[in-house]
Amino acid sequence: MARPVVTDFSTPFTISLFFDNRDYLSKGDDIGSIKLSVWGRRQSKRKRYSTKLFCTAEVFEAVSGQHTKARTGKGRGAARKVIDRPPLSAQQKNKLKLDNRILLNKIQALLRKAESINDQSICRTLQDFENEISSTSSTNFFDAAEDVIKNHNDKQQWKSASRKRTTLNHVKKFCDNENLDINDVNITFLQDFESHLNREKCSINTIAGYMTDIQSIYNHAINKRLISDKYYPFGKGDNYTIVREETEKEVLSSSDWAKLMKFETPYPARTKALEMFKLSYALNGANTIDILTMLKTDLTEDQIKFFRKKTKETKKIKAKRVVTKTEFIELMIIKYGAEIDSTYLFDILDHRIFKLNTKETRNKVEEINGRWNKQLKIITNKLEIPSISMMWARHQRATDYGDLGVSEEDINNMWGHDSIKTTKRYLHSLPKKKIVSAGAELDKKLM
């Protein structure tokens, strides 16, 4: 029967594993070499490449899923006795996989690399394939990560770049080297890395953050054609699933909030931190960098219109936040307003040194934010109320709007969330407060 003519060469090769135990090897009886078998569809030609990996017929079946006969005795080909053995059970396969985990990882990495170059835009002939498969210059995980970090820095996404750098340091510590091939980042690697982070006492959401960064780097490698998406390790089913713990945005009770609002101190740094927290609250949760880099041009007669820096860095559609100028906001502008020659609205950053949208400015803002949070912690400790930070004002304001009957949809629009689910996390305390209040009313009847 004639071989069908192949006309679609978008994937020019058919790739599989071959177990070669035809020759007697000094490594031991029934030990064979694992080879990469590549069929060139355009040339109608097959070639097998040594992987320098060896195992028994049973182990090969467990790690590759291919049943093969065993051989024993010295000599070549037919001189070796063929042993027709029954296929392994699922339990036997699983045990052999666990016992030969390192071999399994190496085979999976090799197949991923082979599939990543199985593209006509990369290889057309078996010689092209051989050149690419033997290359070791382009699939280093850390090189791909550095490329992603550079992209973040180029887009002025310094916080994302910093977070990726932290993740990278944890991966390097886990690997104990800087030569991790991205093909080795498989389900087993991710599971082992998670176990390592658990031993480091990382929280569930911290681990989720690191895994999301690794996924982002892996996606970048796919887009750059450094690796195929055929063996994508993330997702549902048998793949690695990133698990997150639902966190509640806690807010202060009305009594604790009243204590905080009445707090007075002789220390200027403490007063400033509390007033900046109040200003953030009044500006519907504008964060520290939003406040410190507000421009005088953002101010109108009765409103302040500004871009949230976080929104500006991450969203394709930018929308300005509009806040009505209240008496308190006006008071803060008078008290902390910048000099006439400054472009900034508030006199906290020196506009001559810290320019808009620079890494130096971002770093300075984070330093100031840290100082304010430290002062806020001192205040809450003195008042014996739950600790707060500058970002707390955003959650508190959203919840207080809900208390006053503002709808979730309206709060969602004001806060600029992509999903109502995000807004609901801000407002989680509302049903809880209603239940507590209702329970107290019901219990009055028991007295």
C-alpha positions in Angstrom: 0.0 0.0 0.0 1.4 3.4 -1.0 2.3 5.9 1.7 -0.1 8.9 1.7 1.4 12.1 0.4 1.8 14.7 3.1 1.0 18.2 2.1 0.7 20.0 5.5 4.1 20.7 6.8 3.2 23.2 9.6 4.7 20.6 11.9 7.4 19.0 9.8 8.3 16.1 12.1 6.6 13.3 13.9 8.4 12.9 17.2 8.4 9.9 19.5 10.7 7.9 21.8 12.5 4.7 20.8 13.9 2.1 23.2 17.0 0.5 21.7 17.9 -2.7 23.5 19.0 -4.6 20.4 22.7 -4.7 21.5 24.3 -6.0 24.6 25.4 -3.1 26.8 28.0 -3.2 29.5 25.5 -1.2 31.7 23.6 -4.4 32.5 21.3 -7.1 31.2 18.1 -5.8 29.6 19.4 -2.2 29.7 18.6 -0.2 26.6 19.3 3.3 25.4 16.4 5.8 25.0 16.5 7.5 21.7 14.6 10.4 20.1 12.9 9.1 17.0 12.2 11.8 14.4 10.3 11.2 11.2 10.8 14.0 8.6 7.5 14.4 6.9 8.8 16.5 4.1 11.7 14.2 3.4 9.9 10.9 4.3 13.0 9.9 6.3 13.5 8.8 9.9 16.5 9.5 12.1 17.2 8.5 15.7 19.2 10.6 18.1 21.0 9.5 21.2 19.7 11.0 24.5 22.5 9.4 26.6 19.7 8.1 28.8 19.5 4.4 29.7 16.9 2.2 31.5 15.2 -1.2 31.5 12.3 -2.1 29.2 9.9 -1.9 32.2 11.0 1.5 33.2 10.8 2.7 29.6 7.2 1.6 29.5 6.4 3.3 32.7 7.9 6.7 31.7 7.0 6.7 28.0 3.7 4.7 27.9 5.1 2.4 25.2 5.2 -1.3 25.7 8.3 -3.0 24.5 9.8 -6.5 24.7 12.8 -7.2 26.9 16.0 -8.8 25.7 18.7 -10.7 27.5 22.1 -12.2 26.6 25.2 -11.0 24.8 25.5 -10.2 21.1 23.7 -8.1 18.6 20.1 -8.2 17.2 18.8 -11.7 17.0 21.7 -13.1 19.1 19.9 -11.6 22.1 17.0 -13.5 23.5 13.6 -11.7 23.3 11.5 -12.0 26.4 7.8 -11.3 25.7 6.6 -9.9 28.9 3.0 -8.7 29.9 2.2 -5.0 30.0 2.6 -3.3 33.4 -0.4 -2.5 35.5 -1.2 1.1 36.4 0.0 0.6 39.9 3.4 -0.8 38.6 3.8 2.2 36.3 3.1 4.7 39.0 5.7 3.1 41.3 8.3 3.0 38.6 7.6 6.6 37.8 8.2 7.6 41.4 11.3 5.5 41.6 12.7 7.0 38.4 11.5 10.6 38.8 14.7 12.2 37.6 14.7 10.1 34.4 11.1 11.0 33.8 11.8 14.7 34.2 14.7 14.5 31.7 12.6 12.7 29.2 9.7 15.2 29.5 12.1 18.1 29.1 13.6 16.6 26.0 10.2 16.0 24.4 9.2 19.6 25.2 12.3 21.0 23.6 11.8 18.8 20.5 8.1 19.9 20.2 9.1 23.5 20.6 11.2 23.4 17.4 8.7 21.2 15.5 7.6 24.2 13.5 8.3 24.9 9.8 9.3 28.5 10.6 12.2 27.0 12.8 13.1 23.7 11.1 12.4 22.3 7.6 14.9 19.4 7.4 16.2 16.8 9.7 19.6 18.6 9.6 17.8 21.8 10.8 16.2 19.7 13.6 19.6 18.2 14.6 21.2 21.7 14.8 18.3 23.1 17.0 18.0 20.1 19.3 21.7 20.2 20.1 21.6 23.9 20.8 21.7 25.0 24.4 21.8 28.7 24.0 18.1 29.8 23.9 16.0 27.9 26.5 17.5 29.0 29.8 14.6 29.9 32.2 16.5 32.7 33.9 17.3 34.3 30.5 13.6 34.3 29.7 12.9 35.7 33.1 15.4 38.5 32.7 13.7 39.4 29.3 10.3 39.6 31.1 11.8 41.8 33.8 13.3 44.1 31.2 9.9 44.4 29.5 8.4 45.5 32.8 11.1 48.1 33.3 10.7 49.4 29.8 7.0 49.9 30.4 7.7 51.6 33.8 6.1 48.6 35.6 8.7 48.7 38.3 6.6 47.0 41.0 6.0 44.0 38.6 9.7 43.9 37.8 10.6 43.9 41.5 8.1 41.1 42.2 9.5 39.0 39.3 13.0 39.5 40.6 12.0 38.2 44.0 10.4 35.1 42.4 13.6 34.6 40.4 15.7 34.7 43.6 13.6 32.0 45.2 13.8 29.8 42.1 17.6 30.2 42.0 17.8 29.3 45.7 15.7 26.2 45.1 17.7 25.1 42.0 21.1 26.0 43.5 22.3 27.0 40.0 21.5 29.4 37.2 21.3 26.9 34.4 17.6 25.8 34.7 16.3 24.9 31.2 12.8 26.1 30.7 11.9 22.6 29.4 12.6 21.3 33.0 9.8 23.6 34.3 7.2 20.8 34.4 4.5 19.7 36.7 7.0 17.8 38.9 9.3 20.8 39.2 6.3 23.1 40.2 5.2 20.6 42.8 8.7 20.3 44.2 9.1 24.1 44.2 5.8 24.5 46.1 7.0 21.9 48.7 10.2 24.0 49.1 8.2 27.2 49.6 6.1 25.4 52.2 9.2 24.5 54.1 10.2 28.1 53.9 6.9 28.9 55.7 5.5 30.9 52.7 1.7 31.6 52.8 -0.7 30.1 50.3 -1.1 33.5 48.5 2.7 34.2 48.5 3.2 30.8 46.8 0.4 31.6 44.4 2.2 34.9 43.5 5.5 33.1 42.8 3.7 30.5 40.7 1.9 33.2 38.7 5.2 34.8 37.9 6.7 31.5 36.7 3.6 31.0 34.6 4.0 34.5 33.1 7.7 33.7 32.2 6.6 30.4 30.7 4.0 32.2 28.6 6.7 34.6 27.4 8.9 31.7 26.4 6.0 30.2 24.3 5.4 33.6 22.6 9.1 33.8 21.8 9.0 30.2 20.5 11.5 29.0 23.0 9.2 26.2 24.0 6.1 24.5 22.7 2.7 24.9 24.5 2.0 21.2 24.0 3.4 20.3 27.4 2.0 23.4 29.2 2.2 22.5 32.9 -0.4 24.9 34.2 -4.1 24.5 34.3 -6.8 22.1 35.4 -7.0 18.3 35.4 -3.6 16.6 35.7 -1.7 19.9 35.3 -0.4 22.1 38.1 -3.2 24.4 39.5 -2.3 27.6 41.2 -4.3 27.8 44.5 -5.2 31.0 46.2 -6.7 31.6 49.6 -9.7 34.0 49.6 -8.7 37.0 51.7 -11.1 39.3 53.3 -10.4 43.1 53.3 -11.0 43.8 57.0 -12.1 47.2 58.1 -12.3 49.0 61.4 -15.5 49.0 63.5 -17.3 52.3 63.9 -16.0 52.7 67.4 -12.4 52.0 66.5 -12.8 54.3 63.5 -14.1 57.1 65.8 -11.0 56.6 68.1 -8.7 56.9 65.1 -10.4 60.1 63.8 -10.1 61.8 67.3 -6.5 60.8 67.8 -4.1 63.7 68.5 -0.3 63.6 68.9 2.5 66.2 69.5 4.7 64.3 67.0 4.6 66.0 63.5 5.6 62.8 61.7 2.7 60.9 63.3 0.2 63.7 62.6 1.3 63.8 58.9 0.9 60.1 58.5 -2.6 60.1 59.9 -3.6 63.1 57.8 -2.3 61.4 54.7 -4.3 58.3 55.6 -7.4 60.5 56.0 -6.6 62.2 52.6 -6.4 58.8 50.9 -9.8 58.0 52.4 -11.3 61.3 51.2 -9.9 60.6 47.7 -11.7 57.3 47.5 -8.7 55.3 48.4 -6.0 56.9 46.2 -2.8 55.2 47.2 0.4 57.0 48.2 1.9 57.3 44.8 -1.4 58.7 43.5 -1.3 61.4 46.1 2.4 62.3 45.9 2.4 62.6 42.1 -0.9 64.4 41.8 -0.5 67.4 39.5 -1.8 70.9 39.9 -3.5 70.4 36.5 -5.5 67.6 38.1 -7.3 70.2 40.3 -10.4 72.0 39.1 -12.6 74.4 41.0 -14.7 71.7 42.6 -13.1 68.3 41.6 -9.8 66.4 41.4 -9.3 64.2 38.3 -6.4 61.8 38.3 -5.2 58.5 36.9 -4.6 55.7 39.5 -1.0 54.7 38.8 -1.9 51.0 39.2 -4.6 51.3 36.6 -2.4 53.2 34.3 0.2 50.5 34.4 -2.1 47.5 33.9 -5.2 48.4 31.9 -5.5 49.0 28.2 -8.4 51.4 28.7 -7.5 54.3 31.0 -10.1 56.2 32.9 -9.5 59.1 35.2 -10.9 59.0 38.8 -13.0 61.9 39.6 -13.4 63.0 43.3 -15.5 66.0 44.5 -13.3 68.5 46.4 -14.6 68.5 50.0 -13.8 70.9 52.8 -11.3 68.4 54.2 -9.5 68.0 50.9 -9.3 71.7 50.5 -7.8 72.0 54.0 -5.1 69.4 53.2 -4.3 71.2 49.9 -3.8 74.4 51.9 -1.7 72.7 54.6 0.5 70.5 52.3 0.2 72.4 49.0 3.4 72.6 46.9 5.2 75.8 46.0 4.1 77.8 42.9 7.0 76.5 40.7 6.2 72.8 41.5 4.2 70.7 39.1 3.0 68.6 42.0 -0.1 69.4 44.0 1.4 68.5 47.3 4.8 69.6 48.7 6.1 66.1 49.6 8.3 65.2 46.6 10.8 67.6 45.2 9.7 68.0 41.6 13.3 69.0 40.6 14.7 65.6 41.8 11.8 63.2 41.5 10.3 63.4 38.1 7.0 61.9 37.1 7.1 58.2 36.0 10.7 57.4 37.0 12.0 54.4 38.9 13.7 56.8 41.4 10.3 58.4 42.1 8.7 55.1 42.6 11.4 54.0 45.1 11.1 57.3 47.0 7.3 56.9 47.2 7.7 53.4 48.6 10.2 54.7 51.2 7.7 57.4 52.3 4.8 54.9 52.3 6.8 52.7 54.6 7.5 55.5 57.0 3.8 56.5 57.1 2.7 52.8 57.7 5.2 52.6 60.6 3.7 55.7 62.2 0.1 54.4 61.6 1.1 51.1 63.4 2.4 53.1 66.4 -1.0 55.0 66.5 -3.1 51.9 66.4 -1.0 50.2 69.0 -1.5 53.2 71.3 -5.3 53.1 70.6 -5.4 49.3 71.0 -7.2 48.9 67.8 -6.4 46.6 64.7 -3.4 47.7 62.7 -3.9 49.7 59.5 -1.8 50.8 56.6 -2.2 53.5 53.9 -4.0 51.0 51.6 -6.5 50.3 54.3 -8.2 53.6 53.6 -9.4 52.3 50.2 -11.2 49.3 51.8 -12.6 51.4 54.6 -14.0 54.0 52.2 -15.7 51.3 50.0 -17.3 49.6 53.0 -18.5 53.0 54.4 -20.1 53.8 51.1 -21.9 50.5 51.3 -23.1 51.2 54.8 -24.7 54.4 53.5 -26.6 52.5 50.9 -24.4 53.1 47.8 -24.9 50.2 45.4 -22.1 47.7 44.6 -22.3 48.7 41.0 -21.8 52.4 41.8 -18.8 51.5 44.1 -17.4 49.2 41.4 -17.5 52.1 38.9 -15.9 54.6 41.3 -13.2 52.1 42.2 -12.5 51.1 38.6 -12.6 47.4 39.2 -12.8 45.1 36.1 -15.0 42.7 38.0 -17.8 43.1 40.5 -16.2 40.2 42.4 -13.3 42.4 43.3 -15.7 45.0 44.7 -17.5 42.4 46.7 -14.2 41.5 48.4 -14.0 45.1 49.6 -17.6 45.0 50.9 -17.5 41.5 52.5 -18.0 43.0 56.0 -21.4 44.5 55.2 -23.4 41.3 55.4 -21.4 40.3 58.5 -22.3 43.6 60.2 -26.0 43.2 59.3 -26.0 39.6 60.7 -24.3 40.7 64.0 -26.8 43.6 64.3 -29.8 41.4 63.6 -28.5 38.8 66.0 -28.2 41.4 68.8 -31.8 42.6 68.1 -33.1 39.0 68.3 -31.2 38.4 71.5 -32.8 41.4 73.2 -36.1 39.3 73.3 -34.3 36.8 75.5 -33.7 39.3 78.3 
